[in-house]
Amino acid sequence: MEKKVTKPAKLKIRKGDLVKVIAGDSKGTQGKVVEVIIEKNRAVVEGANMVSKHTKPNAANPNGGIVKQEAAIHISNLALVEPKTGKTTRVGRKLNDAGKLVRVSKKSGEEIK
């Protein structure tokens, strides 16, 4: 029996977006999206969901030890921050004048760059 391959969902948050964490231990934290993991519906946000990672000594870190770093957060726990108002908004998609599909803020209706 063949394994069914599902197409990943179209995510509304991209690398470089300013987002706010709306659920979880880091609730209320704002930061830029460093990386989006499409296959797992997760994103890594600067300064949010910090975890302690135990590292062995290596060339970069000769002593080893415990390093604090960001872990991935599920996309559903993030909300996009509108650049003008600074408030969170949902994201829609619309065809613009040039016939290109662009992301649009649900609150203001403005295009998200």
C-alpha positions in Angstrom: 0.0 0.0 0.0 1.3 3.4 -1.0 1.8 6.2 1.5 -0.5 9.1 0.9 1.4 12.4 0.4 -0.6 15.4 1.5 0.1 18.9 0.2 1.1 21.3 3.0 -1.4 24.0 3.9 -0.9 27.6 2.6 0.5 29.5 5.6 -0.4 33.1 6.2 2.7 33.9 8.1 6.1 34.4 6.3 9.7 34.8 7.3 10.4 38.4 8.4 6.8 39.1 9.6 6.3 40.8 12.9 4.1 38.5 15.0 2.6 38.3 18.5 2.3 35.0 20.5 -1.4 34.6 21.5 -1.2 31.3 23.3 1.3 29.3 25.4 4.1 30.1 27.8 5.4 33.0 25.7 1.9 34.6 25.4 2.2 38.3 24.7 5.7 38.2 23.2 6.3 40.0 20.0 9.1 39.2 17.6 10.2 38.6 14.0 9.7 35.3 12.3 13.2 33.8 11.8 12.1 30.5 10.0 8.9 28.9 8.9 8.7 25.1 8.9 5.9 24.4 6.4 5.8 20.6 6.8 5.0 20.9 10.6 2.9 24.1 10.5 5.4 25.8 12.8 7.5 28.9 13.0 10.6 30.1 15.0 10.0 33.5 16.5 12.9 35.8 17.8 12.8 35.8 21.6 9.8 33.6 22.0 9.5 30.0 23.3 13.0 29.9 24.7 14.4 26.5 25.6 17.6 25.3 27.3 19.7 23.0 25.1 22.5 21.0 26.5 25.5 21.0 24.2 28.7 19.0 24.1 32.0 20.7 23.7 32.8 21.5 20.0 35.0 24.0 18.0 32.4 26.8 18.3 31.8 26.2 22.0 34.9 24.6 23.6 33.3 24.3 27.1 29.9 23.0 26.0 27.2 23.7 28.6 23.6 24.9 28.5 22.5 27.2 25.7 19.2 29.2 25.5 17.6 29.2 22.1 14.2 29.6 20.4 12.1 26.6 19.7 9.4 26.4 17.0 5.8 27.5 17.8 2.6 26.2 16.1 1.3 28.8 13.5 -2.1 28.8 15.2 -0.5 30.3 18.3 0.8 33.3 16.3 -1.0 36.5 15.1 0.4 38.9 12.6 1.0 42.5 13.9 -0.2 45.2 11.5 2.7 47.6 10.9 0.6 50.8 11.0 -1.6 50.3 14.0 0.6 47.8 15.9 -2.4 45.6 16.7 -2.9 42.0 15.7 -4.9 41.0 12.7 -6.0 38.0 10.7 -4.7 37.6 7.1 -6.7 37.2 4.0 -5.7 36.9 0.3 -6.9 39.0 -2.6 -6.2 39.6 -6.2 -4.6 43.1 -6.7 -4.8 45.3 -9.8 -1.9 43.5 -11.4 -3.7 40.2 -11.1 -1.3 39.0 -8.4 -2.5 37.2 -5.2 -1.5 39.3 -2.2 -1.9 39.1 1.6 -4.4 41.5 3.0 -5.1 42.6 6.6 -8.7 41.6 7.7 -9.0 44.7 10.0 -7.8 47.5 7.7 -8.1 45.8 4.3 -4.7 47.0 3.4 -2.1 45.0 1.6 0.7 43.4 3.7 4.1 43.8 2.2 
